[in-house]
Amino acid sequence: MMRCVACGTEMLLVRVAPDNTMISSGYERYTLQCLGCFEIEEHLVFNGAKSPPTPSPPLDGALDALEPSTEPQDMSGSSLSAPSLAERLRPR
């Protein structure tokens, strides 16, 4: 229940319209009118996305790229300059 800021009387919801000025969807503009002094107020309300979610693309072949290869990979030619495990564990 909303109360009028001017007189404190209960306000009546007279109109609900979607609001397209926000970046994300799901906002609505509520128009309320006071039953005592007939003052009109508008409120922006988030009611969640009303449209159905967009389906994600099929994952055909995407999981194959995540599986580890059975061939060993040569890391000696790696361009990384990180110290080896033995160098990091060596006491100083």
PyMOL Python script that loads the backbone (N, CA, C, O; Angstrom):
from pymol import cmd

cmd.read_pdbstr("""\
ATOM      1  N   MET A   1       0.849  -1.171   0.000  1.00  0.00           N
ATOM      2  CA  MET A   1       0.000   0.000   0.000  1.00  0.00           C
ATOM      3  C   MET A   1       0.899   1.239   0.000  1.00  0.00           C
ATOM      4  O   MET A   1       1.793   1.376   0.834  1.00  0.00           O
ATOM      5  N   MET A   2       0.647   2.109  -0.926  1.00  0.00           N
ATOM      6  CA  MET A   2       1.399   3.362  -1.020  1.00  0.00           C
ATOM      7  C   MET A   2       0.556   4.491  -0.436  1.00  0.00           C
ATOM      8  O   MET A   2      -0.664   4.531  -0.599  1.00  0.00           O
ATOM      9  N   ARG A   3       1.227   5.388   0.235  1.00  0.00           N
ATOM     10  CA  ARG A   3       0.566   6.572   0.796  1.00  0.00           C
ATOM     11  C   ARG A   3       1.073   7.805   0.075  1.00  0.00           C
ATOM     12  O   ARG A   3       2.235   7.872  -0.324  1.00  0.00           O
ATOM     13  N   CYS A   4       0.202   8.769  -0.088  1.00  0.00           N
ATOM     14  CA  CYS A   4       0.537  10.032  -0.740  1.00  0.00           C
ATOM     15  C   CYS A   4       1.524  10.801   0.136  1.00  0.00           C
ATOM     16  O   CYS A   4       1.346  10.886   1.351  1.00  0.00           O
ATOM     17  N   VAL A   5       2.543  11.347  -0.470  1.00  0.00           N
ATOM     18  CA  VAL A   5       3.526  12.137   0.258  1.00  0.00           C
ATOM     19  C   VAL A   5       2.903  13.458   0.724  1.00  0.00           C
ATOM     20  O   VAL A   5       3.249  13.959   1.793  1.00  0.00           O
ATOM     21  N   ALA A   6       2.001  14.014  -0.057  1.00  0.00           N
ATOM     22  CA  ALA A   6       1.411  15.319   0.259  1.00  0.00           C
ATOM     23  C   ALA A   6       0.394  15.243   1.395  1.00  0.00           C
ATOM     24  O   ALA A   6       0.436  16.063   2.313  1.00  0.00           O
ATOM     25  N   CYS A   7      -0.537  14.250   1.344  1.00  0.00           N
ATOM     26  CA  CYS A   7      -1.620  14.242   2.332  1.00  0.00           C
ATOM     27  C   CYS A   7      -1.694  12.967   3.170  1.00  0.00           C
ATOM     28  O   CYS A   7      -2.402  12.945   4.177  1.00  0.00           O
ATOM     29  N   GLY A   8      -0.984  11.901   2.782  1.00  0.00           N
ATOM     30  CA  GLY A   8      -0.980  10.668   3.556  1.00  0.00           C
ATOM     31  C   GLY A   8      -2.105   9.711   3.234  1.00  0.00           C
ATOM     32  O   GLY A   8      -2.205   8.654   3.858  1.00  0.00           O
ATOM     33  N   THR A   9      -2.950  10.044   2.286  1.00  0.00           N
ATOM     34  CA  THR A   9      -4.053   9.166   1.900  1.00  0.00           C
ATOM     35  C   THR A   9      -3.524   8.046   1.004  1.00  0.00           C
ATOM     36  O   THR A   9      -2.492   8.193   0.349  1.00  0.00           O
ATOM     37  N   GLU A  10      -4.243   6.933   0.988  1.00  0.00           N
ATOM     38  CA  GLU A  10      -3.844   5.801   0.168  1.00  0.00           C
ATOM     39  C   GLU A  10      -3.878   6.165  -1.311  1.00  0.00           C
ATOM     40  O   GLU A  10      -4.747   6.910  -1.765  1.00  0.00           O
ATOM     41  N   MET A  11      -2.897   5.616  -2.063  1.00  0.00           N
ATOM     42  CA  MET A  11      -2.834   5.881  -3.499  1.00  0.00           C
ATOM     43  C   MET A  11      -3.303   4.654  -4.268  1.00  0.00           C
ATOM     44  O   MET A  11      -3.131   3.521  -3.819  1.00  0.00           O
ATOM     45  N   LEU A  12      -3.891   4.892  -5.419  1.00  0.00           N
ATOM     46  CA  LEU A  12      -4.442   3.848  -6.266  1.00  0.00           C
ATOM     47  C   LEU A  12      -3.556   3.677  -7.500  1.00  0.00           C
ATOM     48  O   LEU A  12      -3.195   4.659  -8.149  1.00  0.00           O
ATOM     49  N   LEU A  13      -3.210   2.439  -7.819  1.00  0.00           N
ATOM     50  CA  LEU A  13      -2.433   2.154  -9.024  1.00  0.00           C
ATOM     51  C   LEU A  13      -3.359   2.293 -10.228  1.00  0.00           C
ATOM     52  O   LEU A  13      -4.319   1.535 -10.366  1.00  0.00           O
ATOM     53  N   VAL A  14      -3.070   3.270 -11.108  1.00  0.00           N
ATOM     54  CA  VAL A  14      -3.965   3.521 -12.237  1.00  0.00           C
ATOM     55  C   VAL A  14      -3.394   3.075 -13.573  1.00  0.00           C
ATOM     56  O   VAL A  14      -4.134   2.917 -14.543  1.00  0.00           O
ATOM     57  N   ARG A  15      -2.061   2.867 -13.632  1.00  0.00           N
ATOM     58  CA  ARG A  15      -1.478   2.474 -14.918  1.00  0.00           C
ATOM     59  C   ARG A  15      -0.146   1.773 -14.694  1.00  0.00           C
ATOM     60  O   ARG A  15       0.642   2.177 -13.840  1.00  0.00           O
ATOM     61  N   VAL A  16       0.100   0.714 -15.473  1.00  0.00           N
ATOM     62  CA  VAL A  16       1.377   0.012 -15.498  1.00  0.00           C
ATOM     63  C   VAL A  16       1.812  -0.064 -16.946  1.00  0.00           C
ATOM     64  O   VAL A  16       1.090  -0.591 -17.793  1.00  0.00           O
ATOM     65  N   ALA A  17       2.997   0.464 -17.232  1.00  0.00           N
ATOM     66  CA  ALA A  17       3.497   0.456 -18.613  1.00  0.00           C
ATOM     67  C   ALA A  17       4.944  -0.013 -18.620  1.00  0.00           C
ATOM     68  O   ALA A  17       5.712   0.343 -17.726  1.00  0.00           O
ATOM     69  N   PRO A  18       5.331  -0.813 -19.623  1.00  0.00           N
ATOM     70  CA  PRO A  18       6.738  -1.229 -19.708  1.00  0.00           C
ATOM     71  C   PRO A  18       7.627  -0.020 -19.953  1.00  0.00           C
ATOM     72  O   PRO A  18       7.243   0.915 -20.656  1.00  0.00           O
ATOM     73  N   ASP A  19       8.811  -0.048 -19.369  1.00  0.00           N
ATOM     74  CA  ASP A  19       9.751   1.056 -19.535  1.00  0.00           C
ATOM     75  C   ASP A  19      10.923   0.568 -20.367  1.00  0.00           C
ATOM     76  O   ASP A  19      11.624  -0.360 -19.966  1.00  0.00           O
ATOM     77  N   ASN A  20      11.141   1.182 -21.517  1.00  0.00           N
ATOM     78  CA  ASN A  20      12.206   0.770 -22.425  1.00  0.00           C
ATOM     79  C   ASN A  20      13.412   1.709 -22.374  1.00  0.00           C
ATOM     80  O   ASN A  20      14.291   1.628 -23.232  1.00  0.00           O
ATOM     81  N   THR A  21      13.464   2.594 -21.383  1.00  0.00           N
ATOM     82  CA  THR A  21      14.578   3.539 -21.297  1.00  0.00           C
ATOM     83  C   THR A  21      15.778   2.939 -20.579  1.00  0.00           C
ATOM     84  O   THR A  21      16.879   3.480 -20.680  1.00  0.00           O
ATOM     85  N   MET A  22      15.598   1.835 -19.856  1.00  0.00           N
ATOM     86  CA  MET A  22      16.690   1.205 -19.127  1.00  0.00           C
ATOM     87  C   MET A  22      17.433   0.242 -20.047  1.00  0.00           C
ATOM     88  O   MET A  22      16.877  -0.238 -21.035  1.00  0.00           O
ATOM     89  N   ILE A  23      18.687  -0.037 -19.718  1.00  0.00           N
ATOM     90  CA  ILE A  23      19.503  -0.929 -20.540  1.00  0.00           C
ATOM     91  C   ILE A  23      18.966  -2.356 -20.480  1.00  0.00           C
ATOM     92  O   ILE A  23      18.890  -3.031 -21.507  1.00  0.00           O
ATOM     93  N   SER A  24      18.596  -2.818 -19.295  1.00  0.00           N
ATOM     94  CA  SER A  24      18.080  -4.181 -19.180  1.00  0.00           C
ATOM     95  C   SER A  24      16.549  -4.171 -19.193  1.00  0.00           C
ATOM     96  O   SER A  24      15.919  -3.162 -18.873  1.00  0.00           O
ATOM     97  N   SER A  25      15.975  -5.292 -19.561  1.00  0.00           N
ATOM     98  CA  SER A  25      14.524  -5.386 -19.624  1.00  0.00           C
ATOM     99  C   SER A  25      13.973  -5.753 -18.259  1.00  0.00           C
ATOM    100  O   SER A  25      14.727  -6.144 -17.368  1.00  0.00           O
ATOM    101  N   GLY A  26      12.664  -5.631 -18.089  1.00  0.00           N
ATOM    102  CA  GLY A  26      12.017  -6.000 -16.848  1.00  0.00           C
ATOM    103  C   GLY A  26      11.563  -4.823 -16.009  1.00  0.00           C
ATOM    104  O   GLY A  26      10.964  -5.021 -14.952  1.00  0.00           O
ATOM    105  N   TYR A  27      11.829  -3.605 -16.449  1.00  0.00           N
ATOM    106  CA  TYR A  27      11.387  -2.430 -15.702  1.00  0.00           C
ATOM    107  C   TYR A  27      10.005  -2.008 -16.170  1.00  0.00           C
ATOM    108  O   TYR A  27       9.680  -2.090 -17.354  1.00  0.00           O
ATOM    109  N   GLU A  28       9.188  -1.552 -15.208  1.00  0.00           N
ATOM    110  CA  GLU A  28       7.852  -1.048 -15.518  1.00  0.00           C
ATOM    111  C   GLU A  28       7.661   0.292 -14.822  1.00  0.00           C
ATOM    112  O   GLU A  28       8.223   0.542 -13.755  1.00  0.00           O
ATOM    113  N   ARG A  29       6.862   1.146 -15.443  1.00  0.00           N
ATOM    114  CA  ARG A  29       6.559   2.459 -14.870  1.00  0.00           C
ATOM    115  C   ARG A  29       5.151   2.399 -14.278  1.00  0.00           C
ATOM    116  O   ARG A  29       4.164   2.228 -14.993  1.00  0.00           O
ATOM    117  N   TYR A  30       5.085   2.547 -12.940  1.00  0.00           N
ATOM    118  CA  TYR A  30       3.816   2.524 -12.229  1.00  0.00           C
ATOM    119  C   TYR A  30       3.328   3.950 -12.036  1.00  0.00           C
ATOM    120  O   TYR A  30       4.075   4.800 -11.551  1.00  0.00           O
ATOM    121  N   THR A  31       2.087   4.220 -12.409  1.00  0.00           N
ATOM    122  CA  THR A  31       1.457   5.525 -12.180  1.00  0.00           C
ATOM    123  C   THR A  31       0.415   5.349 -11.091  1.00  0.00           C
ATOM    124  O   THR A  31      -0.502   4.538 -11.216  1.00  0.00           O
ATOM    125  N   LEU A  32       0.570   6.128 -10.010  1.00  0.00           N
ATOM    126  CA  LEU A  32      -0.349   6.054  -8.874  1.00  0.00           C
ATOM    127  C   LEU A  32      -1.040   7.400  -8.707  1.00  0.00           C
ATOM    128  O   LEU A  32      -0.446   8.450  -8.955  1.00  0.00           O
ATOM    129  N   GLN A  33      -2.312   7.359  -8.279  1.00  0.00           N
ATOM    130  CA  GLN A  33      -3.069   8.587  -8.048  1.00  0.00           C
ATOM    131  C   GLN A  33      -3.638   8.555  -6.633  1.00  0.00           C
ATOM    132  O   GLN A  33      -4.192   7.548  -6.192  1.00  0.00           O
ATOM    133  N   CYS A  34      -3.490   9.677  -5.932  1.00  0.00           N
ATOM    134  CA  CYS A  34      -3.982   9.811  -4.567  1.00  0.00           C
ATOM    135  C   CYS A  34      -5.509   9.874  -4.578  1.00  0.00           C
ATOM    136  O   CYS A  34      -6.103  10.561  -5.410  1.00  0.00           O
ATOM    137  N   LEU A  35      -6.137   9.156  -3.651  1.00  0.00           N
ATOM    138  CA  LEU A  35      -7.593   9.162  -3.548  1.00  0.00           C
ATOM    139  C   LEU A  35      -8.113  10.381  -2.788  1.00  0.00           C
ATOM    140  O   LEU A  35      -9.311  10.665  -2.800  1.00  0.00           O
ATOM    141  N   GLY A  36      -7.194  11.106  -2.122  1.00  0.00           N
ATOM    142  CA  GLY A  36      -7.613  12.282  -1.356  1.00  0.00           C
ATOM    143  C   GLY A  36      -7.415  13.579  -2.124  1.00  0.00           C
ATOM    144  O   GLY A  36      -8.365  14.328  -2.347  1.00  0.00           O
ATOM    145  N   CYS A  37      -6.162  13.843  -2.532  1.00  0.00           N
ATOM    146  CA  CYS A  37      -5.862  15.118  -3.200  1.00  0.00           C
ATOM    147  C   CYS A  37      -5.634  14.956  -4.701  1.00  0.00           C
ATOM    148  O   CYS A  37      -5.366  15.938  -5.393  1.00  0.00           O
ATOM    149  N   PHE A  38      -5.736  13.732  -5.209  1.00  0.00           N
ATOM    150  CA  PHE A  38      -5.607  13.417  -6.642  1.00  0.00           C
ATOM    151  C   PHE A  38      -4.224  13.729  -7.217  1.00  0.00           C
ATOM    152  O   PHE A  38      -4.079  13.910  -8.426  1.00  0.00           O
ATOM    153  N   GLU A  39      -3.202  13.793  -6.343  1.00  0.00           N
ATOM    154  CA  GLU A  39      -1.805  13.953  -6.770  1.00  0.00           C
ATOM    155  C   GLU A  39      -1.394  12.698  -7.527  1.00  0.00           C
ATOM    156  O   GLU A  39      -1.820  11.596  -7.181  1.00  0.00           O
ATOM    157  N   ILE A  40      -0.563  12.858  -8.564  1.00  0.00           N
ATOM    158  CA  ILE A  40      -0.107  11.723  -9.371  1.00  0.00           C
ATOM    159  C   ILE A  40       1.390  11.534  -9.154  1.00  0.00           C
ATOM    160  O   ILE A  40       2.157  12.496  -9.186  1.00  0.00           O
ATOM    161  N   GLU A  41       1.803  10.272  -8.930  1.00  0.00           N
ATOM    162  CA  GLU A  41       3.211   9.918  -8.774  1.00  0.00           C
ATOM    163  C   GLU A  41       3.538   8.793  -9.738  1.00  0.00           C
ATOM    164  O   GLU A  41       2.694   7.948 -10.039  1.00  0.00           O
ATOM    165  N   GLU A  42       4.789   8.792 -10.222  1.00  0.00           N
ATOM    166  CA  GLU A  42       5.268   7.699 -11.059  1.00  0.00           C
ATOM    167  C   GLU A  42       6.459   7.054 -10.374  1.00  0.00           C
ATOM    168  O   GLU A  42       7.318   7.738  -9.817  1.00  0.00           O
ATOM    169  N   HIS A  43       6.501   5.724 -10.422  1.00  0.00           N
ATOM    170  CA  HIS A  43       7.596   4.963  -9.833  1.00  0.00           C
ATOM    171  C   HIS A  43       8.127   3.983 -10.857  1.00  0.00           C
ATOM    172  O   HIS A  43       7.353   3.359 -11.583  1.00  0.00           O
ATOM    173  N   LEU A  44       9.443   3.841 -10.922  1.00  0.00           N
ATOM    174  CA  LEU A  44      10.081   2.860 -11.783  1.00  0.00           C
ATOM    175  C   LEU A  44      10.305   1.603 -10.944  1.00  0.00           C
ATOM    176  O   LEU A  44      10.966   1.656  -9.906  1.00  0.00           O
ATOM    177  N   VAL A  45       9.756   0.471 -11.392  1.00  0.00           N
ATOM    178  CA  VAL A  45       9.787  -0.762 -10.628  1.00  0.00           C
ATOM    179  C   VAL A  45      10.412  -1.859 -11.478  1.00  0.00           C
ATOM    180  O   VAL A  45      10.092  -1.993 -12.660  1.00  0.00           O
ATOM    181  N   PHE A  46      11.313  -2.653 -10.872  1.00  0.00           N
ATOM    182  CA  PHE A  46      11.891  -3.791 -11.580  1.00  0.00           C
ATOM    183  C   PHE A  46      11.102  -5.036 -11.209  1.00  0.00           C
ATOM    184  O   PHE A  46      11.020  -5.410 -10.040  1.00  0.00           O
ATOM    185  N   ASN A  47      10.520  -5.676 -12.226  1.00  0.00           N
ATOM    186  CA  ASN A  47       9.730  -6.890 -12.012  1.00  0.00           C
ATOM    187  C   ASN A  47      10.381  -8.109 -12.630  1.00  0.00           C
ATOM    188  O   ASN A  47       9.745  -9.160 -12.712  1.00  0.00           O
ATOM    189  N   GLY A  48      11.596  -8.009 -13.058  1.00  0.00           N
ATOM    190  CA  GLY A  48      12.265  -9.136 -13.695  1.00  0.00           C
ATOM    191  C   GLY A  48      11.951  -9.178 -15.172  1.00  0.00           C
ATOM    192  O   GLY A  48      11.000  -8.551 -15.639  1.00  0.00           O
ATOM    193  N   ALA A  49      12.759  -9.923 -15.902  1.00  0.00           N
ATOM    194  CA  ALA A  49      12.575 -10.029 -17.348  1.00  0.00           C
ATOM    195  C   ALA A  49      11.307 -10.803 -17.644  1.00  0.00           C
ATOM    196  O   ALA A  49      11.151 -11.933 -17.180  1.00  0.00           O
ATOM    197  N   LYS A  50      10.405 -10.223 -18.400  1.00  0.00           N
ATOM    198  CA  LYS A  50       9.139 -10.872 -18.758  1.00  0.00           C
ATOM    199  C   LYS A  50       9.302 -11.761 -19.987  1.00  0.00           C
ATOM    200  O   LYS A  50       8.529 -12.700 -20.181  1.00  0.00           O
ATOM    201  N   SER A  51      10.308 -11.470 -20.820  1.00  0.00           N
ATOM    202  CA  SER A  51      10.480 -12.255 -22.033  1.00  0.00           C
ATOM    203  C   SER A  51      11.195 -13.560 -21.705  1.00  0.00           C
ATOM    204  O   SER A  51      11.975 -13.612 -20.754  1.00  0.00           O
ATOM    205  N   PRO A  52      10.941 -14.618 -22.478  1.00  0.00           N
ATOM    206  CA  PRO A  52      11.605 -15.882 -22.213  1.00  0.00           C
ATOM    207  C   PRO A  52      13.104 -15.753 -22.464  1.00  0.00           C
ATOM    208  O   PRO A  52      13.516 -14.981 -23.330  1.00  0.00           O
ATOM    209  N   PRO A  53      13.920 -16.488 -21.729  1.00  0.00           N
ATOM    210  CA  PRO A  53      15.364 -16.385 -21.928  1.00  0.00           C
ATOM    211  C   PRO A  53      15.758 -16.900 -23.304  1.00  0.00           C
ATOM    212  O   PRO A  53      15.126 -17.801 -23.855  1.00  0.00           O
ATOM    213  N   THR A  54      16.809 -16.314 -23.842  1.00  0.00           N
ATOM    214  CA  THR A  54      17.297 -16.749 -25.142  1.00  0.00           C
ATOM    215  C   THR A  54      17.996 -18.084 -25.002  1.00  0.00           C
ATOM    216  O   THR A  54      18.822 -18.260 -24.107  1.00  0.00           O
ATOM    217  N   PRO A  55      17.674 -19.033 -25.881  1.00  0.00           N
ATOM    218  CA  PRO A  55      18.316 -20.340 -25.773  1.00  0.00           C
ATOM    219  C   PRO A  55      19.801 -20.245 -26.109  1.00  0.00           C
ATOM    220  O   PRO A  55      20.201 -19.483 -26.989  1.00  0.00           O
ATOM    221  N   SER A  56      20.599 -21.015 -25.409  1.00  0.00           N
ATOM    222  CA  SER A  56      22.032 -21.016 -25.681  1.00  0.00           C
ATOM    223  C   SER A  56      22.299 -21.874 -26.915  1.00  0.00           C
ATOM    224  O   SER A  56      21.536 -22.793 -27.211  1.00  0.00           O
ATOM    225  N   PRO A  57      23.382 -21.575 -27.632  1.00  0.00           N
ATOM    226  CA  PRO A  57      23.688 -22.362 -28.832  1.00  0.00           C
ATOM    227  C   PRO A  57      24.051 -23.790 -28.444  1.00  0.00           C
ATOM    228  O   PRO A  57      24.536 -24.026 -27.338  1.00  0.00           O
ATOM    229  N   PRO A  58      23.823 -24.741 -29.341  1.00  0.00           N
ATOM    230  CA  PRO A  58      24.151 -26.133 -29.035  1.00  0.00           C
ATOM    231  C   PRO A  58      25.650 -26.305 -28.815  1.00  0.00           C
ATOM    232  O   PRO A  58      26.458 -25.568 -29.380  1.00  0.00           O
ATOM    233  N   LEU A  59      26.012 -27.277 -27.993  1.00  0.00           N
ATOM    234  CA  LEU A  59      27.410 -27.502 -27.645  1.00  0.00           C
ATOM    235  C   LEU A  59      28.060 -28.590 -28.487  1.00  0.00           C
ATOM    236  O   LEU A  59      29.053 -29.172 -28.051  1.00  0.00           O
ATOM    237  N   ASP A  60      27.542 -28.890 -29.671  1.00  0.00           N
ATOM    238  CA  ASP A  60      28.112 -29.934 -30.516  1.00  0.00           C
ATOM    239  C   ASP A  60      29.570 -29.616 -30.822  1.00  0.00           C
ATOM    240  O   ASP A  60      29.879 -28.561 -31.375  1.00  0.00           O
ATOM    241  N   GLY A  61      30.447 -30.515 -30.468  1.00  0.00           N
ATOM    242  CA  GLY A  61      31.867 -30.342 -30.766  1.00  0.00           C
ATOM    243  C   GLY A  61      32.605 -29.493 -29.743  1.00  0.00           C
ATOM    244  O   GLY A  61      33.836 -29.493 -29.733  1.00  0.00           O
ATOM    245  N   ALA A  62      31.898 -28.774 -28.887  1.00  0.00           N
ATOM    246  CA  ALA A  62      32.571 -27.922 -27.908  1.00  0.00           C
ATOM    247  C   ALA A  62      33.255 -28.760 -26.837  1.00  0.00           C
ATOM    248  O   ALA A  62      34.325 -28.391 -26.352  1.00  0.00           O
ATOM    249  N   LEU A  63      32.652 -29.877 -26.467  1.00  0.00           N
ATOM    250  CA  LEU A  63      33.255 -30.714 -25.438  1.00  0.00           C
ATOM    251  C   LEU A  63      34.479 -31.456 -25.948  1.00  0.00           C
ATOM    252  O   LEU A  63      35.361 -31.794 -25.157  1.00  0.00           O
ATOM    253  N   ASP A  64      34.557 -31.720 -27.247  1.00  0.00           N
ATOM    254  CA  ASP A  64      35.729 -32.391 -27.814  1.00  0.00           C
ATOM    255  C   ASP A  64      36.978 -31.542 -27.619  1.00  0.00           C
ATOM    256  O   ASP A  64      38.064 -32.080 -27.405  1.00  0.00           O
ATOM    257  N   ALA A  65      36.838 -30.236 -27.691  1.00  0.00           N
ATOM    258  CA  ALA A  65      37.985 -29.349 -27.533  1.00  0.00           C
ATOM    259  C   ALA A  65      38.470 -29.323 -26.090  1.00  0.00           C
ATOM    260  O   ALA A  65      39.620 -28.962 -25.840  1.00  0.00           O
ATOM    261  N   LEU A  66      37.620 -29.698 -25.131  1.00  0.00           N
ATOM    262  CA  LEU A  66      38.001 -29.682 -23.730  1.00  0.00           C
ATOM    263  C   LEU A  66      38.682 -30.963 -23.278  1.00  0.00           C
ATOM    264  O   LEU A  66      39.332 -30.976 -22.233  1.00  0.00           O
ATOM    265  N   GLU A  67      38.550 -32.034 -24.038  1.00  0.00           N
ATOM    266  CA  GLU A  67      39.159 -33.294 -23.657  1.00  0.00           C
ATOM    267  C   GLU A  67      40.670 -33.231 -23.853  1.00  0.00           C
ATOM    268  O   GLU A  67      41.136 -32.695 -24.858  1.00  0.00           O
ATOM    269  N   PRO A  68      41.446 -33.770 -22.907  1.00  0.00           N
ATOM    270  CA  PRO A  68      42.910 -33.730 -23.060  1.00  0.00           C
ATOM    271  C   PRO A  68      43.350 -34.634 -24.199  1.00  0.00           C
ATOM    272  O   PRO A  68      42.762 -35.687 -24.446  1.00  0.00           O
ATOM    273  N   SER A  69      44.372 -34.207 -24.867  1.00  0.00           N
ATOM    274  CA  SER A  69      44.877 -35.010 -25.980  1.00  0.00           C
ATOM    275  C   SER A  69      45.704 -36.165 -25.422  1.00  0.00           C
ATOM    276  O   SER A  69      46.257 -36.058 -24.328  1.00  0.00           O
ATOM    277  N   THR A  70      45.789 -37.263 -26.164  1.00  0.00           N
ATOM    278  CA  THR A  70      46.536 -38.430 -25.715  1.00  0.00           C
ATOM    279  C   THR A  70      48.011 -38.315 -26.077  1.00  0.00           C
ATOM    280  O   THR A  70      48.820 -39.094 -25.572  1.00  0.00           O
ATOM    281  N   GLU A  71      48.381 -37.383 -26.924  1.00  0.00           N
ATOM    282  CA  GLU A  71      49.774 -37.221 -27.316  1.00  0.00           C
ATOM    283  C   GLU A  71      50.483 -36.320 -26.314  1.00  0.00           C
ATOM    284  O   GLU A  71      49.955 -35.270 -25.945  1.00  0.00           O
ATOM    285  N   PRO A  72      51.699 -36.726 -25.860  1.00  0.00           N
ATOM    286  CA  PRO A  72      52.433 -35.847 -24.943  1.00  0.00           C
ATOM    287  C   PRO A  72      52.887 -34.592 -25.674  1.00  0.00           C
ATOM    288  O   PRO A  72      53.224 -34.631 -26.857  1.00  0.00           O
ATOM    289  N   GLN A  73      52.888 -33.501 -24.962  1.00  0.00           N
ATOM    290  CA  GLN A  73      53.296 -32.228 -25.557  1.00  0.00           C
ATOM    291  C   GLN A  73      54.680 -31.864 -25.065  1.00  0.00           C
ATOM    292  O   GLN A  73      54.991 -32.032 -23.886  1.00  0.00           O
ATOM    293  N   ASP A  74      55.509 -31.368 -25.963  1.00  0.00           N
ATOM    294  CA  ASP A  74      56.868 -30.967 -25.620  1.00  0.00           C
ATOM    295  C   ASP A  74      56.835 -29.537 -25.092  1.00  0.00           C
ATOM    296  O   ASP A  74      56.487 -28.608 -25.822  1.00  0.00           O
ATOM    297  N   MET A  75      57.195 -29.364 -23.830  1.00  0.00           N
ATOM    298  CA  MET A  75      57.168 -28.049 -23.212  1.00  0.00           C
ATOM    299  C   MET A  75      58.555 -27.417 -23.155  1.00  0.00           C
ATOM    300  O   MET A  75      58.700 -26.326 -22.604  1.00  0.00           O
ATOM    301  N   SER A  76      59.586 -28.073 -23.709  1.00  0.00           N
ATOM    302  CA  SER A  76      60.948 -27.531 -23.620  1.00  0.00           C
ATOM    303  C   SER A  76      61.091 -26.265 -24.443  1.00  0.00           C
ATOM    304  O   SER A  76      61.891 -25.397 -24.094  1.00  0.00           O
ATOM    305  N   GLY A  77      60.361 -26.140 -25.490  1.00  0.00           N
ATOM    306  CA  GLY A  77      60.449 -24.955 -26.335  1.00  0.00           C
ATOM    307  C   GLY A  77      59.492 -23.868 -25.887  1.00  0.00           C
ATOM    308  O   GLY A  77      59.189 -22.948 -26.647  1.00  0.00           O
ATOM    309  N   SER A  78      59.023 -23.970 -24.676  1.00  0.00           N
ATOM    310  CA  SER A  78      58.062 -23.004 -24.167  1.00  0.00           C
ATOM    311  C   SER A  78      58.708 -21.633 -24.035  1.00  0.00           C
ATOM    312  O   SER A  78      59.872 -21.512 -23.654  1.00  0.00           O
ATOM    313  N   SER A  79      57.950 -20.627 -24.350  1.00  0.00           N
ATOM    314  CA  SER A  79      58.473 -19.261 -24.276  1.00  0.00           C
ATOM    315  C   SER A  79      58.323 -18.675 -22.882  1.00  0.00           C
ATOM    316  O   SER A  79      58.664 -17.515 -22.656  1.00  0.00           O
ATOM    317  N   LEU A  80      57.811 -19.472 -21.941  1.00  0.00           N
ATOM    318  CA  LEU A  80      57.653 -18.973 -20.579  1.00  0.00           C
ATOM    319  C   LEU A  80      59.002 -18.931 -19.886  1.00  0.00           C
ATOM    320  O   LEU A  80      59.823 -19.829 -20.075  1.00  0.00           O
ATOM    321  N   SER A  81      59.241 -17.915 -19.096  1.00  0.00           N
ATOM    322  CA  SER A  81      60.508 -17.797 -18.396  1.00  0.00           C
ATOM    323  C   SER A  81      60.367 -18.091 -16.917  1.00  0.00           C
ATOM    324  O   SER A  81      61.187 -17.636 -16.119  1.00  0.00           O
ATOM    325  N   ALA A  82      59.353 -18.835 -16.536  1.00  0.00           N
ATOM    326  CA  ALA A  82      59.148 -19.167 -15.126  1.00  0.00           C
ATOM    327  C   ALA A  82      60.176 -20.202 -14.705  1.00  0.00           C
ATOM    328  O   ALA A  82      60.529 -21.075 -15.498  1.00  0.00           O
ATOM    329  N   PRO A  83      60.670 -20.123 -13.458  1.00  0.00           N
ATOM    330  CA  PRO A  83      61.653 -21.109 -12.988  1.00  0.00           C
ATOM    331  C   PRO A  83      61.009 -22.477 -12.843  1.00  0.00           C
ATOM    332  O   PRO A  83      59.810 -22.594 -12.589  1.00  0.00           O
ATOM    333  N   SER A  84      61.822 -23.506 -13.008  1.00  0.00           N
ATOM    334  CA  SER A  84      61.298 -24.864 -12.889  1.00  0.00           C
ATOM    335  C   SER A  84      60.955 -25.157 -11.446  1.00  0.00           C
ATOM    336  O   SER A  84      61.300 -24.386 -10.550  1.00  0.00           O
ATOM    337  N   LEU A  85      60.276 -26.269 -11.216  1.00  0.00           N
ATOM    338  CA  LEU A  85      59.877 -26.644  -9.878  1.00  0.00           C
ATOM    339  C   LEU A  85      61.099 -26.885  -8.997  1.00  0.00           C
ATOM    340  O   LEU A  85      61.110 -26.484  -7.834  1.00  0.00           O
ATOM    341  N   ALA A  86      62.134 -27.541  -9.545  1.00  0.00           N
ATOM    342  CA  ALA A  86      63.357 -27.807  -8.782  1.00  0.00           C
ATOM    343  C   ALA A  86      64.035 -26.504  -8.375  1.00  0.00           C
ATOM    344  O   ALA A  86      64.541 -26.398  -7.257  1.00  0.00           O
ATOM    345  N   GLU A  87      64.055 -25.518  -9.255  1.00  0.00           N
ATOM    346  CA  GLU A  87      64.673 -24.228  -8.929  1.00  0.00           C
ATOM    347  C   GLU A  87      63.896 -23.495  -7.847  1.00  0.00           C
ATOM    348  O   GLU A  87      64.487 -22.810  -7.013  1.00  0.00           O
ATOM    349  N   ARG A  88      62.579 -23.633  -7.855  1.00  0.00           N
ATOM    350  CA  ARG A  88      61.768 -22.950  -6.860  1.00  0.00           C
ATOM    351  C   ARG A  88      61.870 -23.602  -5.490  1.00  0.00           C
ATOM    352  O   ARG A  88      61.749 -22.913  -4.477  1.00  0.00           O
ATOM    353  N   LEU A  89      62.087 -24.913  -5.430  1.00  0.00           N
ATOM    354  CA  LEU A  89      62.156 -25.630  -4.161  1.00  0.00           C
ATOM    355  C   LEU A  89      63.557 -25.705  -3.570  1.00  0.00           C
ATOM    356  O   LEU A  89      63.706 -26.114  -2.419  1.00  0.00           O
ATOM    357  N   ARG A  90      64.582 -25.326  -4.316  1.00  0.00           N
ATOM    358  CA  ARG A  90      65.969 -25.392  -3.868  1.00  0.00           C
ATOM    359  C   ARG A  90      66.180 -24.430  -2.695  1.00  0.00           C
ATOM    360  O   ARG A  90      65.800 -23.263  -2.788  1.00  0.00           O
ATOM    361  N   PRO A  91      66.781 -24.900  -1.586  1.00  0.00           N
ATOM    362  CA  PRO A  91      67.024 -23.998  -0.455  1.00  0.00           C
ATOM    363  C   PRO A  91      68.044 -22.912  -0.825  1.00  0.00           C
ATOM    364  O   PRO A  91      68.929 -23.146  -1.649  1.00  0.00           O
ATOM    365  N   ARG A  92      67.925 -21.785  -0.246  1.00  0.00           N
ATOM    366  CA  ARG A  92      68.819 -20.671  -0.569  1.00  0.00           C
ATOM    367  C   ARG A  92      69.737 -20.367   0.558  1.00  0.00           C
ATOM    368  O   ARG A  92      70.559 -19.456   0.456  1.00  0.00           O
TER     369      ARG A  92
END
""", "prot")
cmd.dss("prot")
cmd.show_as("cartoon", "prot")
cmd.util.cbc("prot")
cmd.orient("prot")
